[in-house]
């Protein structure tokens, strides 16, 4: 099954139109990219968040972002309920970069990214989707013209 993962790690199924854009062997492609990355985030600044160093957030581990430098993190041995707001479980996702088309699944166009780096990389796309959703739903309307 081809699916996306939300920032919380939940599997979000793709629509049939989105799913049709991925190859049938996507689970094997994903596994190959994660293995290539050594199961850590491969971002070297593509996300625009930490241009001076490599992210390397470890898949499925708990980390805590540093308050004075949120682009850096410390590894936690386990989830700490006392710091649950500062702790996050890393979920590696596969990003298409630099060509954002899901059909382009060449290894040189795929990166294993933690959810933070992937969301930052696709920030403009997410903002555009948000604008479109707001414009097409009656549940929420903009108050000001510049708020679209």
N, C-alpha and C positions, 0 to 999 in steps of 0.2 A: 504494500500500500504506500503510495506517495502521500506524504503529509508534511506540514510545516510544524514547527514547535513554537509555541508562544513563549514570551519572556519568562513565564513561570514554569516552562518545561512541559506543559500539557500538549498532547498531539492535537493539532487542528487539521481536520481533513481538507484537502483541496477540492475546489469545485471541479466538475468534470472537464470544463474548458481549461482550467489551470493544469489539471492532471495530464491532459492530452499533450501538453507541451514538454513533459519530461520523458526520458527514455524508459522502456519497460524494466531495464536492469538498474534503475536508480538505487535500490538498496545496496547493490554491489559497488556502484560508483561511489556512493557515500562511504561505505566501509573502506574502500581503497584510499580515498582522500584522507579520512581520519587516520589510517595507518601511516600514510606518507607524512602526516603532520605529527606523528608520535602522540596522538590523542591530546594535543594542546592547541590553543589558538595560534594561528599563523599570522595574525595581523601585524604588520610592520609600519603602521601609520596610515593605511588606506582609509580607515574610518575617520581620520582627521582628529582623533582624540589623544593619541600618544605618539607623535611623530618622532620623538627622540629615542624610543626603545621598542622592543618587541613585546606584545602582550603576554603570550605563553600561558594564559589561564588554563588550568587542567580540567579536562572533561569530567563531569560528575562529582567533582570535589567541591567542598564548601570553601568560599573565600570571603574576605572582608575587604572592601575598598578603603583606602586610607583617606581620612577626612581632609588632610592638607594637600593631597594629590590623588584625586579619584581615578586617575589613569593607572595607578599602582595599586597592588593588592597584597594581602598576606594570606597564606594558606592556613585554614583551620583544620584541626584534626577531626572534628565532628561539628554538627550543627549546635550552636550555642543559643539556647532560647533567650538568654539574657540580652543578647545582641542581635536578635532576629531581624531587626530592621536594617542592620548594617551588613548582615550576612546574606549571601546568595549562593545557590547551587549552580555551578557552571553547566550549561548545556551547549555543546558544540553543534553548530549548524553549518551547512555547506552554502557558501555564497558564490554567485556567479560574478566574477570580476576579472577584467574590466568590462567585458561584454555581459550585460545584465540579462540577456535572453536565456531562458531555461533550456532551450534547445541546444545551446552551445555547452556541451558537457565534456569538452576537451580538458584534460587534467591541468593544462596551463591556464585555464579560465576558471578554475574552481579553488576556493580557499576554505579551510576549516576555520570558522570564527566562533568565538564565544557570543552569547546572545547580545551583550553590550556592543561589541564591535560590529556585529551584523546589523543591529538596529541603527547604529550611527552611520554605517555605510549606506544603508537604504533610507536614510532619514527623509530625503526629498520625496521619494516614492511614497512613503508612509504619510507624509503631510498632504500630498496630492490626493491620496485615497481618502484621507479624512475630509478634505474639502469636498470631494465628490459625494461622499456619504452624507455630509451635512446638507449639501445642496439638493439631494434627492430624497430626503426624508422630512416628514412633517413634524417629527418629534423634537427637532432642535433647529431653530432658525437663527441666523446671525442678527445681531443687534446693529452692527455698524458695517458699512460697505467694505472697509479694510479688513474685516474679520473673516474673510472667506477662505 
